[in-house]
Amino acid sequence: MNQSQRDNGTGIRNVLTFDVEDWFHGFGLSPAEQRHLPHRLQVGLLRILDILDAHQVRATFFILGSLADEYGSLLGSIADAGHEIATHGYQHTLVYHLSPADFAHDLYKALSAIHSIAGQPVKSYRAPFFPITNRNLWALPILVKAGITRNSSIVPAHNPRYGIPDADRFPYPVFTNYPPKLAEYPVSTVPIGNVNLPFGGDFYARLLPYRLIRSAVERLNADGQPAVFYFHPWELDPDHPRISQELPALYRFTHYYKLGCTAGKLQALLRDFSFGPLAVAPCPRTPVQQPTFHKAYAG
């Protein structure tokens, strides 16, 4: 099936991204605790690369800088396959647990580590856990200063860990009078009443029936908007360990729920729609209706 068939005549190329981290990074464990756990990044990551190669699709990989030493060769193969290399920070740390200085240090350390793998400038960033909220918008000018032009860290929905519910649902310019500009690419949501429900990956994509996900993508594309999806390598490694440490029941549930369905849903998306990396997504040129937090950094 060629691209024109997969885009259903809309001409819209959707965005496919992967947050490259190991299965234990999302549990808030210390680096010392993580060292004693089985490292399995290669299992899911190789499956992802095989699926993308079979469908001839390129994607964006947001890579944790701390993985560069252990997995340098494997991560280099992502760039060799023509995918966009982006940064997920250095340590898997919530931005609102960092000071501005610590955030900048983590970012620049990650950029240095990832550049050594990719050998190309890194222009896209996603914060671990999507934690850029109204209380840490100071992170945005730091991204711009570091040369980041594409951000995907603000979720226009409520979540216990993240979210700016009234943020725009579609790609938009964060800075309107501050060159170079920074564009935000939110993970996709669908409005249900007064609430935005994420469907663009991770637990949400595993929770929802595929027919609803397909319908949501078709609805966005018909309106001229790309869908933005994200997955993790560990979601394509359903046999990874069940952690024994005491964790909130919600986090255990969302992490392990229906892991076995991820590969099938990813392949169905690649069969039914056109996808590409963030680097080739349309950059918003005209400011949309912008919440207050954009204007705070309008320069």
C-alpha positions in Angstrom: 0.0 0.0 0.0 1.5 3.4 -1.0 1.3 6.6 1.0 -1.6 8.1 -1.0 -3.7 5.1 -0.1 -2.7 5.1 3.5 -3.6 8.8 3.9 -7.1 8.1 2.6 -6.9 11.0 0.2 -6.4 13.6 2.9 -2.7 14.2 2.1 -2.1 14.3 5.9 1.1 12.6 7.2 0.7 11.7 10.9 3.5 11.7 13.4 5.0 8.6 14.9 7.4 8.8 17.9 9.0 6.5 20.4 10.3 7.3 23.9 13.4 5.2 24.1 13.8 4.1 27.7 14.0 0.8 29.5 11.0 -0.9 31.2 11.9 0.3 34.7 12.5 4.0 33.9 8.8 5.0 34.5 8.7 3.7 38.0 10.7 6.6 39.7 13.5 4.3 40.9 16.9 5.6 41.7 19.8 4.9 39.3 21.2 2.6 42.0 18.0 0.6 42.1 17.8 0.4 38.3 21.3 -1.1 38.0 20.1 -4.2 39.8 17.2 -4.8 37.4 17.4 -6.7 34.0 18.1 -4.4 31.1 15.9 -5.3 28.1 15.8 -2.2 25.9 17.1 -4.1 22.9 14.1 -6.6 22.9 11.4 -4.0 22.2 13.6 -1.6 20.2 14.6 -4.2 17.7 11.0 -5.2 17.2 10.1 -1.6 16.6 12.8 -1.2 14.0 11.8 -4.4 12.2 8.1 -3.2 12.1 9.1 0.2 10.8 11.4 -1.3 8.2 8.7 -3.7 7.0 6.2 -0.8 6.5 8.9 1.6 5.1 8.1 4.2 7.8 10.4 6.7 9.4 9.8 7.9 13.0 11.2 10.1 15.7 13.0 8.4 18.6 13.3 10.5 21.8 16.3 8.9 23.5 17.4 9.1 27.1 21.0 10.3 27.1 21.9 8.0 30.0 21.5 5.0 27.6 24.2 6.2 25.3 27.1 4.3 26.9 25.4 1.0 27.3 23.5 1.0 24.0 25.6 3.2 21.7 25.8 0.8 18.8 22.1 -0.1 19.0 21.0 3.5 19.2 23.3 4.4 16.4 21.4 1.9 14.2 18.3 4.1 14.6 20.0 7.0 12.9 21.5 4.6 10.3 18.0 3.5 9.4 17.0 7.1 8.6 14.9 7.9 11.7 15.0 11.3 13.5 17.1 11.2 16.7 15.7 13.4 19.4 16.2 13.8 23.1 14.2 12.6 26.1 16.6 14.3 28.6 19.5 12.5 30.3 17.9 11.0 33.4 14.2 10.0 33.4 13.3 12.8 35.9 10.2 14.9 36.2 10.9 18.5 35.1 9.0 19.9 38.0 11.3 18.1 40.4 14.3 20.1 38.9 15.4 23.6 39.3 15.9 25.6 36.0 19.7 25.2 36.4 19.3 21.4 37.0 17.0 21.1 34.0 19.4 22.9 31.7 22.3 20.7 33.0 20.2 17.5 32.2 19.3 18.8 28.8 22.8 19.8 27.7 24.2 16.6 29.0 21.6 14.6 27.0 22.3 16.6 23.8 26.0 15.9 24.1 25.5 12.2 24.6 23.0 11.9 21.8 25.0 13.9 19.4 27.8 11.4 19.8 25.5 8.7 18.6 23.7 10.5 15.8 26.3 12.9 14.6 23.6 15.4 13.7 22.0 18.4 15.5 19.1 17.4 17.8 16.1 19.7 17.3 13.3 17.8 19.0 12.6 17.2 22.7 10.1 15.4 24.9 10.2 15.6 28.6 9.8 12.3 30.6 6.2 11.9 31.7 5.1 15.0 29.7 5.5 17.2 32.9 5.7 20.7 31.4 2.7 22.3 33.2 1.7 25.8 34.2 4.1 25.6 37.1 7.3 25.1 35.1 6.9 27.0 31.9 10.4 28.4 32.5 11.6 25.2 30.8 10.5 26.5 27.4 13.0 29.4 26.9 15.8 26.9 28.1 14.8 24.6 25.2 15.0 27.4 22.7 18.4 28.5 24.0 19.7 24.9 23.5 18.6 24.9 19.9 15.4 22.9 20.3 12.7 23.9 17.7 10.2 21.1 18.2 8.7 20.2 21.6 6.2 17.5 22.5 5.9 17.8 26.2 2.6 19.5 26.9 -0.6 17.3 27.1 -3.9 19.2 26.7 -5.6 16.9 29.2 -5.7 16.3 32.9 -3.5 13.6 34.4 -2.2 13.1 38.0 1.3 13.6 36.7 0.9 16.1 33.9 -1.3 18.2 31.7 -2.5 21.7 30.8 -6.1 20.9 30.1 -6.8 24.2 28.2 -3.7 24.0 26.0 -4.4 23.7 22.3 -5.0 20.2 21.0 -3.1 20.7 17.7 0.4 21.8 16.8 1.0 25.4 17.6 3.8 28.0 18.0 4.8 28.5 21.6 6.7 31.7 20.9 5.3 34.1 18.4 7.8 36.9 18.6 10.9 35.2 19.8 13.3 33.8 17.1 14.1 31.0 16.7 10.5 29.8 17.2 9.5 26.8 19.2 6.6 24.7 18.0 4.6 22.4 20.3 3.3 19.1 19.0 0.8 17.7 21.6 0.1 14.0 21.7 -3.3 13.5 20.2 -6.6 13.8 22.1 -10.3 13.7 21.3 -12.8 15.9 23.1 -15.5 14.1 25.1 -17.8 16.8 26.5 -15.5 19.3 28.3 -12.7 16.7 28.7 -9.9 15.9 26.3 -9.2 12.1 26.2 -5.7 11.2 25.0 -5.6 8.3 22.5 -2.2 8.8 20.9 -0.2 6.0 22.5 1.0 4.3 25.6 -1.7 3.2 28.1 -4.5 5.0 26.2 -3.8 3.2 22.9 -3.7 -0.1 24.8 -6.9 0.7 26.6 -9.1 1.8 23.7 -10.4 -0.5 21.0 -8.6 0.0 17.7 -11.8 1.0 15.9 -12.1 4.0 18.2 -8.5 5.0 17.6 -8.9 4.7 13.9 -12.0 6.8 13.9 -10.2 9.5 16.0 -7.3 9.6 13.5 -9.7 9.8 10.6 -11.6 12.7 12.3 -8.3 14.6 12.9 -7.1 14.1 9.3 -10.5 15.1 7.9 -10.0 18.4 9.8 -6.6 18.8 8.3 -4.7 17.9 11.5 -2.0 15.2 12.0 -2.4 12.7 14.8 0.7 12.5 17.1 1.4 9.0 18.5 4.0 7.7 20.9 5.0 4.3 22.2 7.9 2.8 24.3 10.1 -0.2 23.4 9.0 -2.0 26.6 5.4 -2.0 25.3 6.6 -4.3 22.6 8.3 -6.5 25.1 5.3 -7.9 27.1 7.5 -10.5 28.9 9.6 -7.9 30.7 9.6 -8.4 34.5 6.8 -7.5 36.9 8.4 -5.2 39.4 8.2 -6.3 43.0 8.8 -2.9 44.7 5.9 -1.2 46.3 4.3 1.0 43.7 1.0 2.9 43.5 -1.7 0.5 42.0 -2.5 3.1 39.3 1.1 3.1 38.0 1.3 -0.7 38.0 -2.0 -0.9 36.1 -1.2 1.6 33.4 2.2 0.2 32.8 1.3 -3.5 32.4 -2.2 -3.3 31.0 -2.6 -5.2 27.7 1.0 -5.0 26.7 0.5 -7.9 24.3 -1.7 -5.8 22.0 0.8 -3.0 21.3 2.5 -4.5 18.3 -0.8 -5.3 16.6 -2.2 -1.8 17.1 1.1 -0.2 15.9 1.0 -2.4 12.7 -2.6 -1.6 12.1 -1.9 2.1 12.3 1.0 1.8 9.9 -1.3 -0.2 7.5 -4.2 2.3 7.6 -2.5 5.7 7.8 0.5 7.6 6.5 3.2 8.4 9.2 6.5 10.1 9.4 8.9 11.7 12.0 8.3 15.0 13.8 11.0 16.6 11.6 8.8 16.4 8.5 5.6 17.4 10.3 4.1 20.7 9.2 5.4 23.5 11.4 2.6 25.8 12.5 3.2 29.1 10.9 0.1 31.0 11.9 -0.7 31.4 15.6 -3.8 29.6 16.6 -6.0 30.6 19.5 -3.5 30.5 22.3 -3.9 30.0 26.0 -2.3 32.5 28.4 0.9 30.5 28.9 2.0 31.2 25.3 1.7 34.9 25.7 3.8 34.7 28.8 6.8 33.8 26.6 5.9 35.8 23.5 9.1 37.8 23.8 
